Amino acid sequence: MQGSLSSLEVVILAAGQGRRMASARPKVLHTLAGQPLLAHVLKAAQNLKPRAIHVVYGHGGDAVRAAFPQAPVNWVLQATQRGTGDAVSCALAQLGAEARVLVLLGDVPLITQATLEGLCARSASGLALLTFHAPGPNQYGRIVRNSQGLVERIVEWRDASPAERALTEVNSGILAASAENLRRWLPRLTSANAQGELYLTDIVALARADKVAVEAIQPTTLYEVQGVNSRSDLAGLERAFQYESAQALMAAGVQLMDPSRVDVRGTLTAGRDVLIDVDCVFEGDVTLGDGVTVGPHCFVRNSCLGEGAQIESHSVIDGAHIGSRAHVGPFARLRPGTRLDQETRVGNFVEVKASSVGAHSKVNHLSYIGDATIGEHVNVGAGVITCNYDGARKHRTIIGDKAFIGSDSQLVAPVEIGQGATIGAGSTVTKDAPAGELTLSRTAQKTVSGWRRPEK
């Protein structure tokens, strides 16, 4: 297949405003599975390894281009939105003379590589359309066939007669044709229609008039060709995407307690015997090792969880590396730069940021660990804070192996706690604590006789 597509160029139509979204954001920048709609279409195009990708943009053009600063595409401006035919015409000058052209829509995000390869293959002899049978009432353009079953033309909903509106085969908007034919047909389009626009779909009738073969194929699944015209459409495609993601995870051996209550908004790679409970969200690139358990209501972004790690409920893990058999949560927050070694414990209402915690160490309760290096077999008591920020700069706290940090202590960085040191509960430590010694800072306790609490 790849050899037959060596001349392929892709044109993505992404200039529409999307009024029904009721949003100031360009429609193609609304997100599905954590990525803009256009990002999904670009990925589908790139999977075909085309010679070039041209994106026709218009409404909100600066924002659209800014969202893809590194995309390997040729940006084509449609200054005035005069219809899909005009949009493709804007890209004509950029197309190679002998190119085979695939036209995609920036708001149809779930089209698959297999379907597109089949469509391109069928375009070798002329014009190939992707059509489908739409369930229920809709306003898609209708596919009109002749008595021999051959495609004759496409009629848009607003221009269709009652009999034509009764047809069930509809146009997806995705097609493939040679650049040579497009250069012959597009200048012949007219705006003599209900919307006063240049319809790309009118090239079907022109192809038939020129005795060029017109073929129609259909996708494997309906959601591949469903576009986003409203927030309801977007929500429906989100569920379709997540359903497919859940099925793939379970096929790979992941146990999902409820497949309808897990969202993957990026890439989730999981080993064997992973268990994911309900209402978990995974963003970016996430790797779960063999035997990992993720409890309910957890959020994991751009993180790696080692073999046998256990994440309890309502934990947030962002940009962290968690070692094998580590235990996190419930209600823990690991921020970017966190690294937990094997068999560590980070407990309830603990926040860790830009810190490493050595093997077998514990930070179990109500603590903040920021910009710290904690050794092995360290116990950090409840309510401990590393005071890492002086109002202008961040400073680091270093805690040696087997140190014991008493509850409700503040370690004012930069400071180093020596190996085997003990910090007495309630201490504020501003100087280095020597190894193997007890360090504490407390004022003398006193009782004020005869004191009475104020009364209302």
Secondary structure as the mmCIF struct_conf table of DSSP 4:
data_model
#
loop_
_struct_conf.conf_type_id
_struct_conf.id
_struct_conf.beg_label_comp_id
_struct_conf.beg_label_asym_id
_struct_conf.beg_label_seq_id
_struct_conf.end_label_comp_id
_struct_conf.end_label_asym_id
_struct_conf.end_label_seq_id
TURN_TY1_P TURN_TY1_P1 GLN A 2 GLN A 2
HELX_RH_3T_P HELX_RH_3T_P1 GLY A 3 LEU A 5
TURN_TY1_P TURN_TY1_P2 SER A 6 SER A 7
STRN STRN1 LEU A 8 ALA A 14
HELX_RH_3T_P HELX_RH_3T_P2 ARG A 19 MET A 21
BEND BEND1 ALA A 24 ARG A 25
HELX_RH_3T_P HELX_RH_3T_P3 LYS A 27 LEU A 29
BEND BEND2 HIS A 30 HIS A 30
STRN STRN2 THR A 31 LEU A 32
TURN_TY1_P TURN_TY1_P3 ALA A 33 GLY A 34
STRN STRN3 GLN A 35 PRO A 36
HELX_RH_AL_P HELX_RH_AL_P1 LEU A 37 ASN A 47
TURN_TY1_P TURN_TY1_P4 LEU A 48 LEU A 48
BEND BEND3 ARG A 51 ARG A 51
STRN STRN4 ALA A 52 TYR A 57
TURN_TY1_P TURN_TY1_P5 HIS A 59 GLY A 60
HELX_RH_AL_P HELX_RH_AL_P2 GLY A 61 ALA A 66
TURN_TY1_P TURN_TY1_P6 ALA A 67 ALA A 67
TURN_TY1_P TURN_TY1_P7 PRO A 69 GLN A 70
STRN STRN5 ASN A 74 LEU A 77
BEND BEND4 ALA A 79 THR A 80
HELX_RH_AL_P HELX_RH_AL_P3 THR A 84 ALA A 91
HELX_RH_3T_P HELX_RH_3T_P4 LEU A 92 GLN A 94
BEND BEND5 LEU A 95 LEU A 95
TURN_TY1_P TURN_TY1_P8 ALA A 97 GLU A 98
STRN STRN6 ARG A 100 LEU A 105
TURN_TY1_P TURN_TY1_P9 GLY A 106 ASP A 107
TURN_TY1_P TURN_TY1_P10 PRO A 109 LEU A 110
HELX_RH_AL_P HELX_RH_AL_P4 GLN A 113 ARG A 122
HELX_RH_3T_P HELX_RH_3T_P5 SER A 123 SER A 125
STRN STRN7 GLY A 126 HIS A 133
BEND BEND6 GLY A 136 PRO A 137
HELX_LH_PP_P HELX_LH_PP_P1 TYR A 140 GLY A 141
STRN STRN8 ARG A 142 ARG A 145
TURN_TY1_P TURN_TY1_P11 SER A 147 GLN A 148
BEND BEND7 GLY A 149 GLY A 149
STRN STRN9 VAL A 151 VAL A 155
HELX_RH_3T_P HELX_RH_3T_P6 TRP A 157 ASP A 159
HELX_RH_AL_P HELX_RH_AL_P5 PRO A 162 ARG A 165
TURN_TY1_P TURN_TY1_P12 ALA A 166 ALA A 166
STRN STRN10 GLU A 169 SER A 178
HELX_RH_AL_P HELX_RH_AL_P6 ALA A 179 TRP A 185
HELX_RH_3T_P HELX_RH_3T_P7 LEU A 186 ARG A 188
BEND BEND8 ASN A 193 ASN A 193
TURN_TY1_P TURN_TY1_P13 ALA A 194 GLN A 195
BEND BEND9 GLU A 197 GLU A 197
HELX_RH_3T_P HELX_RH_3T_P8 LEU A 200 ASP A 202
HELX_RH_AL_P HELX_RH_AL_P7 ILE A 203 ALA A 209
TURN_TY1_P TURN_TY1_P14 ASP A 210 LYS A 211
STRN STRN11 ALA A 213 ILE A 217
BEND BEND10 THR A 220 THR A 221
HELX_RH_3T_P HELX_RH_3T_P9 LEU A 222 VAL A 225
BEND BEND11 ASN A 229 SER A 230
HELX_RH_AL_P HELX_RH_AL_P8 ARG A 231 ALA A 251
TURN_TY1_P TURN_TY1_P15 ALA A 252 GLY A 253
STRN STRN12 GLN A 255 LEU A 256
BEND BEND12 MET A 257 MET A 257
HELX_RH_3T_P HELX_RH_3T_P10 PRO A 259 ARG A 261
STRN STRN13 VAL A 262 ALA A 270
TURN_TY1_P TURN_TY1_P16 ARG A 272 ASP A 273
STRN STRN14 LEU A 275 ILE A 276
BEND BEND13 VAL A 278 ASP A 279
STRN STRN15 CYS A 280 LEU A 288
TURN_TY1_P TURN_TY1_P17 ASP A 290 GLY A 291
STRN STRN16 THR A 293 VAL A 294
TURN_TY1_P TURN_TY1_P18 PRO A 296 HIS A 297
STRN STRN17 PHE A 299 ARG A 301
BEND BEND14 ASN A 302 ASN A 302
STRN STRN18 CYS A 304 LEU A 305
TURN_TY1_P TURN_TY1_P19 GLU A 307 GLY A 308
STRN STRN19 GLN A 310 ILE A 311
TURN_TY1_P TURN_TY1_P20 SER A 313 HIS A 314
STRN STRN20 VAL A 316 ASP A 318
BEND BEND15 GLY A 319 GLY A 319
STRN STRN21 ALA A 320 ILE A 322
TURN_TY1_P TURN_TY1_P21 SER A 324 ARG A 325
STRN STRN22 HIS A 327 VAL A 328
BEND BEND16 PRO A 330 PHE A 331
STRN STRN23 ARG A 333 LEU A 334
TURN_TY1_P TURN_TY1_P22 PRO A 336 GLY A 337
STRN STRN24 THR A 338 LEU A 340
TURN_TY1_P TURN_TY1_P23 GLN A 342 GLU A 343
STRN STRN25 ARG A 345 ASN A 348
TURN_TY1_P TURN_TY1_P24 PHE A 349 PHE A 349
STRN STRN26 GLU A 351 LYS A 353
BEND BEND17 ALA A 354 ALA A 354
STRN STRN27 SER A 356 VAL A 357
TURN_TY1_P TURN_TY1_P25 ALA A 359 HIS A 360
STRN STRN28 LYS A 362 HIS A 365
BEND BEND18 LEU A 366 LEU A 366
STRN STRN29 TYR A 368 GLY A 370
BEND BEND19 ASP A 371 ASP A 371
STRN STRN30 ALA A 372 ILE A 374
TURN_TY1_P TURN_TY1_P26 GLU A 376 HIS A 377
STRN STRN31 ASN A 379 VAL A 380
TURN_TY1_P TURN_TY1_P27 ALA A 382 GLY A 383
STRN STRN32 ILE A 385 CYS A 387
STRN STRN33 TYR A 389 TYR A 389
BEND BEND20 GLY A 391 ALA A 392
STRN STRN34 LYS A 394 LYS A 394
STRN STRN35 THR A 397 ILE A 399
TURN_TY1_P TURN_TY1_P28 ASP A 401 LYS A 402
STRN STRN36 PHE A 404 ILE A 405
TURN_TY1_P TURN_TY1_P29 SER A 407 ASP A 408
STRN STRN37 GLN A 410 VAL A 412
BEND BEND21 ALA A 413 PRO A 414
STRN STRN38 VAL A 415 ILE A 417
HELX_LH_PP_P HELX_LH_PP_P2 GLY A 418 GLY A 418
TURN_TY1_P TURN_TY1_P30 GLN A 419 GLY A 420
STRN STRN39 THR A 422 ILE A 423
TURN_TY1_P TURN_TY1_P31 ALA A 425 GLY A 426
STRN STRN40 THR A 428 VAL A 429
BEND BEND22 LYS A 431 LYS A 431
HELX_LH_PP_P HELX_LH_PP_P3 ASP A 432 ASP A 432
STRN STRN41 ALA A 433 ALA A 433
HELX_LH_PP_P HELX_LH_PP_P4 PRO A 434 PRO A 434
TURN_TY1_P TURN_TY1_P32 ALA A 435 GLY A 436
BEND BEND23 GLU A 437 GLU A 437
STRN STRN42 LEU A 438 THR A 439
HELX_LH_PP_P HELX_LH_PP_P5 THR A 443 GLN A 445
TURN_TY1_P TURN_TY1_P33 SER A 449 GLY A 450
#
